[in-house]
Amino acid sequence: MLLQIMGIVDVLAAILLTLNYLGFGFSLLFYLSIFIVIKSLLFFDGIVGVIDLIGGLLILWVTLFSIQLYPLITGVLVFWYLQKGFLSLVG
């Protein structure tokens, strides 16, 4: 059950990050990024935890300072969280 909730959070973060990049700001993205950072610190297990921590901090940076990342970085983060969320929901 906890794995599915974390998967939903990852998919929701990817969707909101995409919408934020397109110009739609959501305050929920700020809270999701804090949750992702906390989750990555709790389940710090190698490269996956490091990538989650970096991604969560980048999303937090985007929401706090209202800036845009390069499209490639945004695309990689969106792909990372979508595939991670999908695998959490399926597995």
N, CA and C of each residue as an Amber inpcrd file, in Angstrom:
protein
   273
   0.8190000  -1.1890000   0.0000000   0.0000000   0.0000000   0.0000000
   0.8680000   1.2580000   0.0000000   1.9170000   1.2710000   0.8250000
   2.8000000   2.4290000   0.8960000   3.5410000   2.6370000  -0.4210000
   3.9010000   1.5240000  -1.0730000   4.5960000   1.6170000  -2.3570000
   3.7040000   2.2440000  -3.4280000   2.4160000   1.9260000  -3.4220000
   1.4810000   2.5150000  -4.3790000   1.2800000   4.0040000  -4.1110000
   1.2330000   4.4050000  -2.8440000   1.0780000   5.8240000  -2.5210000
   2.2940000   6.6070000  -3.0010000   3.4810000   6.0410000  -2.7940000
   4.6950000   6.7120000  -3.2690000   4.7320000   6.7690000  -4.7930000
   4.2080000   5.7460000  -5.4480000   4.1200000   5.7530000  -6.8950000
   3.1700000   6.8170000  -7.4100000   2.0510000   6.9890000  -6.7340000
   1.0930000   8.0320000  -7.1170000   1.7180000   9.4120000  -6.9310000
   2.4710000   9.5880000  -5.8540000   3.1430000  10.8700000  -5.6140000
   4.1600000  11.1500000  -6.7200000   4.8990000  10.1330000  -7.1430000
   5.8840000  10.3220000  -8.2170000   5.2110000  10.6960000  -9.5340000
   4.1270000  10.0100000  -9.8720000   3.4130000  10.3180000 -11.1150000
   2.7970000  11.7160000 -11.0420000   2.2300000  12.0620000  -9.9050000
   1.6450000  13.3880000  -9.7240000   2.7190000  14.4730000  -9.8130000
   3.8870000  14.2100000  -9.2620000   4.9890000  15.1770000  -9.3530000
   5.4250000  15.3610000 -10.8040000   5.4760000  14.2900000 -11.5690000
   5.8510000  14.4010000 -12.9770000   4.8240000  15.2090000 -13.7620000
   3.5580000  14.9670000 -13.5040000   2.5040000  15.7000000 -14.2060000
   2.5380000  17.1830000 -13.8410000   2.6610000  17.4720000 -12.5430000
   2.6780000  18.8740000 -12.1130000   3.9440000  19.5960000 -12.5580000
   5.0720000  18.8790000 -12.6300000   6.2980000  19.4960000 -13.1370000
   6.1540000  19.8420000 -14.6130000   5.5020000  18.9740000 -15.3610000
   5.2500000  19.2660000 -16.7730000   4.3370000  20.4790000 -16.9180000
   3.2730000  20.5180000 -16.1400000   2.3590000  21.6590000 -16.2060000
   3.0310000  22.9440000 -15.7320000   3.9060000  22.8370000 -14.7440000
   4.6470000  24.0080000 -14.2800000   5.5750000  24.5180000 -15.3750000
   6.1780000  23.6240000 -16.1160000   7.0560000  24.0300000 -17.2050000
   6.2590000  24.7330000 -18.3090000   5.0110000  24.3230000 -18.4920000
   4.1650000  24.9260000 -19.5120000   3.5290000  26.2370000 -19.0570000
   3.7690000  26.6300000 -17.8040000   3.2970000  27.9190000 -17.3460000
   2.2050000  27.8870000 -16.3100000   1.7580000  26.7160000 -15.9250000
   0.7150000  26.5990000 -14.9100000   1.3740000  26.3080000 -13.5680000
   1.2960000  27.2490000 -12.6450000   1.9220000  27.0650000 -11.3430000
   0.9570000  26.4390000 -10.3520000   1.4330000  25.4890000  -9.6060000
   0.6300000  24.8240000  -8.5880000   1.3990000  24.8090000  -7.2780000
   0.7500000  25.1910000  -6.1940000   1.4240000  25.1610000  -4.8980000
   1.5910000  23.7270000  -4.4030000   0.8070000  22.8030000  -4.9540000
   0.9350000  21.4050000  -4.5730000   2.3090000  20.8560000  -4.9550000
   2.9000000  21.3800000  -6.0030000   4.2220000  20.9330000  -6.4240000
   5.2660000  21.2100000  -5.3540000   5.1190000  22.3090000  -4.6410000
   6.0360000  22.6320000  -3.5370000   5.9670000  21.5600000  -2.4600000
   4.7670000  21.1790000  -2.0650000   4.6050000  20.1670000  -1.0270000
   5.0480000  18.7820000  -1.5010000   4.7990000  18.4790000  -2.7580000
   5.2660000  17.2060000  -3.2980000   6.7870000  17.1430000  -3.3390000
   7.4400000  18.2640000  -3.6510000   8.8990000  18.2590000  -3.6890000
   9.4830000  18.0560000  -2.2950000   8.8530000  18.6420000  -1.2770000
   9.3050000  18.4080000   0.0940000   9.1100000  16.9370000   0.4690000
   7.9820000  16.3620000   0.0660000   7.7300000  14.9440000   0.3320000
   8.7570000  14.0650000  -0.3710000   9.1100000  14.4120000  -1.6000000
  10.0970000  13.6270000  -2.3470000  11.4710000  13.7120000  -1.6860000
  11.8420000  14.8830000  -1.2040000  13.1340000  15.0320000  -0.5220000
  13.1490000  14.2010000   0.7590000  12.0830000  14.2700000   1.5440000
  12.0110000  13.4890000   2.7770000  12.0250000  11.9980000   2.4620000
  11.2690000  11.5950000   1.4390000  11.2220000  10.1860000   1.0390000
  12.5940000   9.7010000   0.5900000  13.3080000  10.5490000  -0.1460000
  14.6300000  10.1270000  -0.6190000  15.6310000  10.0340000   0.5250000
  15.4700000  10.8580000   1.5520000  16.3530000  10.7590000   2.7120000
  16.0270000   9.5430000   3.5750000  14.7410000   9.1980000   3.6640000
  14.3530000   8.0250000   4.4470000  14.7410000   6.7150000   3.7710000
  14.5820000   6.6640000   2.4600000  14.8710000   5.4520000   1.7030000
  16.1080000   5.6510000   0.8340000  17.1610000   6.1760000   1.4250000
  18.4040000   6.4680000   0.7070000  19.1200000   5.1470000   0.4490000
  19.0050000   4.6430000  -0.7770000  19.5580000   3.3270000  -1.0990000
  20.3660000   3.3550000  -2.3920000  21.4210000   4.1020000  -2.3950000
  22.2960000   4.1200000  -3.5510000  21.9280000   5.2040000  -4.5380000
  22.0930000   4.8700000  -5.8090000  21.9350000   5.8640000  -6.8710000
  20.4900000   6.3390000  -7.0000000  19.5340000   5.4830000  -6.7040000
  18.1240000   5.8760000  -6.7980000  17.8150000   6.9670000  -5.7760000
  18.3080000   6.8120000  -4.5720000  18.0980000   7.8280000  -3.5490000
  18.7750000   9.1370000  -3.8870000  19.9720000   9.0570000  -4.4740000
  20.6990000  10.2720000  -4.8590000  19.9500000  11.0220000  -5.9540000
  19.4760000  10.2910000  -6.9660000  18.7430000  10.9240000  -8.0610000
  17.4290000  11.5210000  -7.5470000  16.7540000  10.8060000  -6.6500000
  15.5310000  11.3440000  -6.0600000  15.8030000  12.6070000  -5.2650000
  16.8780000  12.6120000  -4.4960000  17.2220000  13.7890000  -3.7030000
  17.5470000  14.9770000  -4.5970000  18.3350000  14.7570000  -5.6240000
  18.6770000  15.8400000  -6.5630000  17.4270000  16.3290000  -7.2820000
  16.5890000  15.4100000  -7.7300000  15.3530000  15.7940000  -8.4120000
  14.4070000  16.5590000  -7.5050000  14.2610000  16.0900000  -6.2750000
  13.3960000  16.7910000  -5.3290000  13.9040000  18.1880000  -5.0050000
  15.2260000  18.3160000  -4.8680000  15.7960000  19.6380000  -4.5910000
  15.6630000  20.5690000  -5.7960000  15.7960000  20.0290000  -7.0020000
  15.5960000  20.8480000  -8.2000000  14.1500000  21.3220000  -8.3180000
  13.2120000  20.4250000  -8.0280000  11.8010000  20.8180000  -8.0790000
  11.5040000  21.8470000  -6.9930000  12.0820000  21.6620000  -5.8210000
  11.9180000  22.6420000  -4.7480000  12.4820000  23.9910000  -5.1580000
  13.6180000  23.9840000  -5.8210000  14.2550000  25.2100000  -6.3070000
  13.3650000  25.9070000  -7.3350000  12.7660000  25.1180000  -8.2240000
  11.8740000  25.6720000  -9.2480000  10.6540000  26.3240000  -8.6050000
  10.0890000  25.6700000  -7.6040000   8.8750000  26.2170000  -6.9930000
   9.1650000  27.4080000  -6.0860000  10.2840000  27.3930000  -5.4070000
  10.5930000  28.5030000  -4.4970000  10.9520000  29.7880000  -5.2360000
  11.7220000  29.6630000  -6.3040000  12.2320000  30.8460000  -6.9810000
  11.5330000  31.1430000  -8.2990000  10.5080000  30.3820000  -8.6470000
   9.7250000  30.5840000  -9.8770000  10.6210000  30.6990000 -11.1110000
  11.5070000  29.7440000 -11.2490000  12.3960000  29.7090000 -12.4070000
  12.0720000  28.4770000 -13.2330000  12.6590000  28.4120000 -14.4160000
  12.5000000  27.2530000 -15.2800000  13.8500000  26.5660000 -15.4640000
  13.8220000  25.2570000 -15.4410000  15.0190000  24.4860000 -15.7360000
  15.1560000  24.3450000 -17.2420000  16.3180000  23.9040000 -17.6800000
  16.4740000  23.6050000 -19.0950000  15.4830000  22.5140000 -19.4870000
  14.9910000  22.5420000 -20.7120000  14.0040000  21.5330000 -21.1250000
  14.5150000  20.0940000 -20.9830000  15.8060000  19.8820000 -21.2280000
  16.3530000  18.5350000 -21.1020000  16.3030000  18.0600000 -19.6540000
  16.6530000  18.9290000 -18.7170000  16.6220000  18.5520000 -17.3030000
  15.1890000  18.2970000 -16.8560000  14.2730000  19.1370000 -17.2890000
  12.8700000  18.9310000 -16.9500000  12.3690000  17.6180000 -17.5430000
  12.7200000  17.3520000 -18.7760000  12.3070000  16.1020000 -19.4260000
  12.8600000  14.8750000 -18.7310000  14.1110000  14.9370000 -18.3200000
  14.7140000  13.8100000 -17.6050000  14.0250000  13.5910000 -16.2670000
  13.7400000  14.6800000 -15.5480000  13.0470000  14.5510000 -14.2640000
  11.6360000  13.9910000 -14.4460000  10.9320000  14.4810000 -15.4420000
   9.5770000  13.9850000 -15.7000000   9.6220000  12.5060000 -16.0590000
  10.5490000  12.1140000 -16.9240000  10.6790000  10.7050000 -17.2980000
  11.0540000   9.8560000 -16.0890000  11.9720000  10.3500000 -15.2640000
  12.4130000   9.6140000 -14.0770000  11.2360000   9.3430000 -13.1370000
  10.4690000  10.3890000 -12.8370000   9.3690000  10.2150000 -11.8950000
   8.2080000   9.4280000 -12.5000000   7.9780000   9.5650000 -13.7980000
   6.9190000   8.7570000 -14.4290000   7.2600000   7.2740000 -14.4150000
   8.4890000   6.9290000 -14.8040000   8.8470000   5.5140000 -14.8390000
   8.9270000   4.9250000 -13.4380000   9.4050000   5.7330000 -12.4880000
   9.4920000   5.2580000 -11.1170000   8.1040000   5.0640000 -10.5170000
   7.2210000   6.0110000 -10.7830000   5.8560000   5.8880000 -10.2970000
   5.1110000   4.7230000 -10.9410000   5.3040000   4.5590000 -12.2410000
   4.6540000   3.4600000 -12.9470000   5.1350000   2.1070000 -12.4120000
   6.4460000   1.9770000 -12.2200000   6.9700000   0.7250000 -11.6990000
   6.5250000   0.4660000 -10.2630000   6.3410000   1.5160000  -9.4900000
   5.8350000   1.3540000  -8.1250000   4.3700000   0.9050000  -8.1280000
   3.6020000   1.4030000  -9.0680000   2.1990000   1.0310000  -9.1380000
   1.9990000  -0.3710000  -9.6980000   2.8220000  -0.7660000 -10.6540000
   2.6860000  -2.0660000 -11.2760000   3.2960000  -3.1620000 -10.4190000
   4.4510000  -2.8550000  -9.8280000   5.2010000  -3.8820000  -9.0680000
   4.7590000  -4.0270000  -7.7230000
